[in-house]
Structure formats: C-alpha cells, structure tokens
Amino acid sequence: MKRPILGWAARAAVAIAAMAWLIRKTAWDEVAAAAGKITAPGVVALLALAVALTQVSCLKWRLFLRARGLEVPLGRLFRLYVIGYFFNTFLPGNMGGDVVRSYSLGRSLRNQADAFGSVFLERYTGFIAMIGLGVAAAALRPEMARTLTMRIFLAGMAALLVGMVAALIWAPLQRLLWRMVERLPDAGVGRKLRRFLQVVFHFRERPGVLLRSMGWSVAFHVLTVVNVWVACRAIAAPAPPFGLAVAVPMALLVSSVPISLNAIGIMEGAFVYFLAAAGLPPAEGMAVALIMRAKALLMALAGGALFALERKSEEAS
C-alpha cells in the first residue's frame, strides 16, 4: 500500500505547487471579468456538447464490443461512462473511471478481458486521433510552431503518433510485446495480461473495425475543439478554429500525463499556455480552462448520482 499512497502524495504536491504558481502568476480580476461574460445559451451549448461527446465515445466503445460478439445496450454504456467521470474526478488516480467502468461491464458480461480490452481500445484510438488531429492542424497552421518549444512538442507528438499506430497494427512489434509477456508466470497477472493482449491484437486482423473506430475518434476530437470554441465564444474571446485545432490536442495531451491529482493545475496551465499560442490572452485562456473544469465537475456529480442509484438498485434486488 505504501507505493500508491506515496504516489498520490506526490501528485497532490504537484497539484498544490502548480496551483500556487498559477495563483501567483494569474490576474484573477481579469479572469473573473472574462468568465463573467458567459451566457446562458453558452452554458446550454456546452452541456449539450458534453452529452454528445459521451455519446460518441459510447458508440465507439460498443463498436469494439460488437466486434467481439458482445451486445450491450447503448444506454448501459452511457451510464457506465458517466459513472467513470465521477471516479476519474474524485479518486486520486487518473484512470480510476476506466477501471470502474471496465470492471462493472466485465462483471455483468462475466468477461473481464473483453471488457478491459474494449475500454483500452476506446481510449487508445482516441489518443491516436487526438494527436493526429493536432499534428495535421499544425501542418495547416505552421505559424503555430514558431517557437522552439512548440516545434519540439509537435515533433514529440508526431513520434508518439507513429509509435502508437505501430503498436496497434504492426505485427513484428506485437510479436515482441507478446514474447515479453510470455515470460510472466502462467497464473495471476501474467495470464490476465495475455488474455488482454489477445483481445487487443485481435483487431489487427479487423482493419474495418479499426477504421470505423478512428472515424468515431476523429468525430470526438473535432467535437472537443468545437467544445473549446463554444467556451471561447461564450465569454466573447477570440477563437480561431485552426489555432484551437492545434492547441486543444496539445493541452489535452499534457493534461493526460499522470503527475497531478486529476491534472489539477496542469490542465489549467496547459490551456493557458497553448491557447495563448492560438491567440487567446492568458486571462481568457484561464477562464476557458475553468469552464472546462466546471463542466467536468458537473458530469462527475451526475456520475456520482447514477452510481448511487445503481448501488441502491443492486441492494434492493
């Protein structure tokens, strides 16, 4: 138990340090003035986009399950996904929600390998599309890479994109990973990891499924850019679409690095930095980041309510 506790403590320290730095560097009166411009139609549009983003993720999740011969109602997947928001927000780790929705689905299907594999692939293909969108948008908007830091970051994104695609479809790399896993004991973690990789590697032979999943992934991340664009418009901030198409994937990629509890401070700082490269003043970038944080919190609270209802229903039965 010591390592997770120490890990959480380190992430908490990073979160506190990041927020302390942001508090010291941010003109909060300007942030309040920017955030105060948000309109009711903007709030409604952002909440509608939250539902749409979740629905697209669930459609992709169902695609992988169906490809394994498993039929799960879309409404059930939607509820599990929203419940996952609750655990991602209120548990110390960054992947708690994925573990909870995977375990809950696997328990009902009596098939943890396929449940976990489908959740992993839903996330993994999403990361590929997110990084690919950012790199493609940067190619169309080269002025975004005018600084050395941005050029290095984009080069790293491109290299990561190649590596992630290779791990998904390149047979020699998959065989290497399999040989490494085969060295683990037959029981326990080794057996579960092999079953999981069998599910993931299965899709190398199903290019049609992977292409459709990438279509859903691209749709999802186009909507994430629209999501931030709507937040900018809601506070009357400048919002160049191609600039956001580069900045948003970068900010989300940095936010996904598990060095802070729930990316507190890291996500806000990433949005301020990368949105500034797209033309937003720091105060407005921070206002947008806080709006994104508030929306995630609302989704998490909805997930908590659904989780409580499911537990109550299970106890009653």
C-alpha positions in Angstrom: 0.0 0.0 0.0 2.9 2.4 0.5 3.7 3.0 -3.1 0.2 4.1 -4.2 0.0 6.3 -1.1 3.3 7.9 -1.8 2.3 8.3 -5.5 -0.9 10.1 -4.5 1.0 12.3 -2.1 3.5 13.2 -4.8 0.6 14.0 -7.2 -1.1 16.1 -4.6 2.1 18.0 -4.0 2.4 18.7 -7.8 -1.2 19.9 -7.9 -0.7 22.2 -5.0 2.6 23.6 -6.4 1.0 24.0 -9.9 -2.0 25.9 -8.5 0.2 28.0 -6.2 2.2 29.0 -9.3 -0.9 29.8 -11.3 -2.4 31.8 -8.4 0.7 33.9 -8.2 1.0 34.4 -12.0 -2.6 35.0 -12.9 -4.5 38.3 -13.0 -7.6 36.9 -11.3 -9.6 40.1 -11.7 -9.2 39.7 -15.5 -10.2 36.1 -15.3 -13.3 36.9 -13.3 -14.2 39.6 -15.8 -13.8 37.2 -18.7 -15.7 34.3 -17.0 -18.4 36.7 -16.0 -19.3 37.2 -19.7 -20.6 33.7 -20.1 -24.1 33.5 -21.3 -27.0 31.1 -20.6 -27.1 29.8 -24.3 -23.3 29.2 -24.0 -23.9 27.0 -20.9 -26.6 25.1 -22.6 -24.5 24.5 -25.6 -21.6 23.3 -23.5 -23.7 20.8 -21.6 -25.2 19.6 -24.8 -21.7 19.0 -26.2 -20.8 17.1 -23.0 -23.7 14.7 -23.7 -22.7 14.5 -27.4 -19.0 13.8 -26.6 -20.0 11.0 -24.2 -22.4 9.5 -26.7 -19.8 9.4 -29.4 -17.4 7.6 -27.0 -20.0 5.1 -26.2 -20.8 4.4 -29.9 -17.1 3.6 -30.4 -17.0 1.5 -27.2 -20.0 -0.5 -28.5 -18.2 -1.0 -31.8 -15.3 -2.8 -30.2 -17.7 -4.9 -28.0 -19.8 -5.9 -31.0 -16.7 -6.9 -32.9 -16.0 -9.4 -30.1 -19.6 -10.7 -30.3 -20.8 -8.9 -27.2 -24.1 -6.8 -27.3 -24.5 -4.2 -24.6 -27.3 -1.5 -24.8 -26.0 1.9 -25.6 -27.8 3.3 -22.6 -25.9 1.0 -20.3 -22.6 2.1 -21.7 -23.6 5.7 -21.4 -24.4 5.3 -17.7 -21.1 3.5 -17.1 -19.2 6.2 -18.9 -20.7 9.0 -16.8 -20.1 7.0 -13.7 -16.5 6.8 -14.9 -16.3 10.6 -14.8 -17.2 10.5 -11.1 -14.3 8.2 -10.3 -11.9 10.0 -12.5 -12.7 13.2 -10.7 -12.8 12.1 -7.1 -10.3 9.2 -7.0 -6.6 10.0 -6.6 -5.6 8.3 -9.8 -6.1 9.4 -13.4 -7.6 6.1 -14.7 -10.0 5.2 -11.9 -13.1 5.8 -14.0 -11.8 3.5 -16.8 -11.1 0.7 -14.3 -14.5 1.1 -12.7 -16.5 1.0 -15.9 -14.4 -1.8 -17.2 -14.8 -3.9 -14.1 -18.6 -3.2 -13.9 -19.1 -4.2 -17.5 -16.9 -7.2 -17.2 -18.8 -8.4 -14.1 -22.1 -8.2 -15.9 -20.7 -9.9 -19.0 -18.6 -12.4 -17.0 -15.8 -11.5 -19.3 -13.2 -9.1 -17.9 -10.7 -9.5 -20.7 -13.0 -8.3 -23.4 -14.4 -5.5 -21.1 -11.0 -4.2 -20.3 -9.8 -4.6 -23.9 -12.7 -2.6 -25.3 -12.2 0.2 -22.7 -8.5 0.3 -23.5 -9.0 0.4 -27.3 -11.7 3.1 -26.9 -9.2 5.3 -25.1 -6.2 4.3 -27.2 -7.7 5.0 -30.5 -8.9 8.3 -29.1 -5.4 9.3 -28.2 -4.2 8.4 -31.7 -6.9 10.6 -33.2 -6.3 13.5 -30.8 -2.5 13.5 -31.6 -3.1 13.1 -35.3 -5.6 16.0 -35.3 -3.1 18.2 -33.6 -0.3 17.3 -35.9 -2.5 17.7 -39.1 -3.8 21.1 -37.9 -0.3 22.3 -37.2 0.7 21.4 -40.8 -2.1 23.6 -42.0 -1.2 26.3 -39.5 2.6 26.4 -39.5 2.8 29.8 -37.7 1.6 27.9 -34.5 5.1 26.3 -34.4 7.0 29.5 -34.5 8.8 28.8 -31.2 11.4 26.1 -30.5 9.2 24.7 -27.6 6.2 24.3 -29.9 8.3 22.7 -32.6 9.8 20.2 -30.2 6.4 19.4 -28.7 4.9 18.8 -32.2 7.9 16.6 -33.2 7.3 14.6 -30.0 3.6 14.3 -30.8 4.4 13.1 -34.3 6.8 10.4 -32.9 4.3 9.3 -30.3 1.6 9.0 -33.1 3.9 6.7 -35.2 4.7 4.6 -32.1 1.0 4.2 -31.0 -0.1 3.3 -34.5 2.7 0.8 -34.8 1.8 -0.9 -31.5 -1.8 -1.3 -32.8 -1.2 -2.7 -36.3 2.4 -3.7 -36.8 2.8 -7.4 -36.3 6.6 -7.5 -35.5 6.1 -5.1 -32.6 3.1 -7.0 -31.4 5.1 -10.3 -31.5 7.9 -8.6 -29.5 5.4 -7.5 -26.9 3.9 -11.0 -26.8 7.3 -12.6 -26.2 7.9 -10.3 -23.3 4.5 -11.1 -21.7 5.1 -14.8 -22.3 7.9 -14.7 -19.8 5.5 -13.8 -17.0 4.0 -16.7 -14.8 1.1 -18.6 -16.2 -1.2 -17.7 -13.3 -2.3 -14.3 -12.0 -1.2 -11.1 -13.7 0.6 -13.0 -16.5 -2.5 -14.9 -17.5 -4.7 -11.8 -17.4 -2.3 -9.7 -19.4 -2.1 -12.4 -22.1 -5.8 -12.6 -22.4 -6.0 -8.8 -22.6 -3.3 -8.6 -25.3 -5.2 -11.3 -27.3 -8.2 -9.1 -27.3 -6.2 -6.0 -28.4 -4.1 -7.8 -31.0 -7.2 -9.4 -32.5 -8.1 -6.1 -34.1 -5.0 -6.1 -36.3 -6.9 -8.6 -38.4 -10.0 -6.4 -38.3 -9.0 -3.2 -40.2 -12.6 -2.3 -40.9 -13.3 -2.1 -37.2 -10.2 0.0 -36.6 -11.1 2.4 -39.4 -14.6 2.9 -38.1 -13.3 3.4 -34.6 -10.9 6.0 -35.9 -13.8 7.7 -37.6 -15.6 8.0 -34.3 -12.4 9.1 -32.6 -11.9 11.9 -35.2 -15.5 13.0 -34.7 -15.0 13.0 -30.9 -11.9 15.2 -31.1 -13.4 17.6 -33.6 -16.2 18.0 -31.1 -13.6 18.7 -28.3 -12.2 21.5 -30.4 -15.8 22.8 -31.0 -16.3 22.4 -27.3 -13.5 24.8 -26.5 -14.5 27.1 -29.4 -18.0 27.4 -27.8 -16.5 28.1 -24.4 -14.4 30.9 -26.1 -17.5 32.3 -27.8 -19.5 32.1 -24.6 -17.1 34.6 -23.0 -16.6 36.7 -26.2 -13.0 35.5 -26.5 -11.2 35.3 -29.9 -11.4 31.7 -31.1 -9.5 30.9 -34.4 -10.7 27.3 -35.3 -7.4 26.1 -36.8 -5.5 27.6 -33.9 -7.7 25.7 -31.5 -7.3 22.5 -33.5 -3.6 22.7 -32.8 -3.8 24.0 -29.2 -6.6 21.8 -27.8 -4.9 18.4 -28.5 -1.7 19.7 -27.1 -3.4 20.9 -23.9 -5.3 17.6 -23.5 -2.1 15.6 -24.1 -0.2 17.4 -21.4 -3.3 17.1 -19.1 -3.3 13.3 -19.5 0.2 12.9 -18.0 -0.4 11.4 -14.6 1.7 13.8 -12.5 -1.0 15.7 -10.7 -4.2 14.6 -8.9 -6.9 14.9 -11.7 -4.5 17.1 -13.6 -5.2 20.0 -11.2 -3.1 22.9 -12.1 -1.5 21.1 -15.0 -4.7 21.2 -17.1 -5.3 24.9 -16.4 -1.7 25.8 -17.1 -1.6 23.8 -20.3 -4.8 25.5 -21.6 -3.4 29.0 -20.7 -0.1 28.2 -22.5 -1.3 26.6 -25.6 -4.4 28.8 -26.1 -2.1 31.7 -25.9 -0.3 30.3 -28.9 -3.6 30.3 -30.7 -4.2 34.0 -29.8 -6.1 34.0 -26.5 -4.9 36.3 -23.8 -3.8 34.4 -20.6 -6.8 35.6 -18.5 -9.3 34.4 -21.2 -7.4 31.1 -21.5 -7.7 30.6 -17.8 -11.4 31.4 -17.9 -11.9 28.8 -20.6 -9.9 26.2 -18.6 -12.0 26.9 -15.5 -15.2 26.5 -17.6 -13.9 23.1 -18.8 -13.1 22.1 -15.2 -16.6 23.2 -14.0 -18.3 21.2 -16.8 -16.2 18.1 -15.9 -17.3 18.5 -12.3 -20.9 18.7 -13.3 -20.6 15.5 -15.3 -18.8 13.9 -12.4 -21.6 14.8 -10.0 -24.1 13.3 -12.4 -22.0 10.2 -12.5 -22.0 10.0 -8.7 -25.8 10.3 -8.7 -26.0 7.4 -11.2 -23.6 5.3 -9.2 -25.6 5.8 -6.0 -28.8 4.8 -7.9 -27.2 1.7 -9.3 -25.9 0.7 -5.9 -29.3 1.2 -4.4 -30.9 -0.8 -7.1 -28.4 -3.7 -6.5 -29.1 -3.7 -2.8 -32.8 -3.7 -3.3 -32.5 -6.7 -5.6 
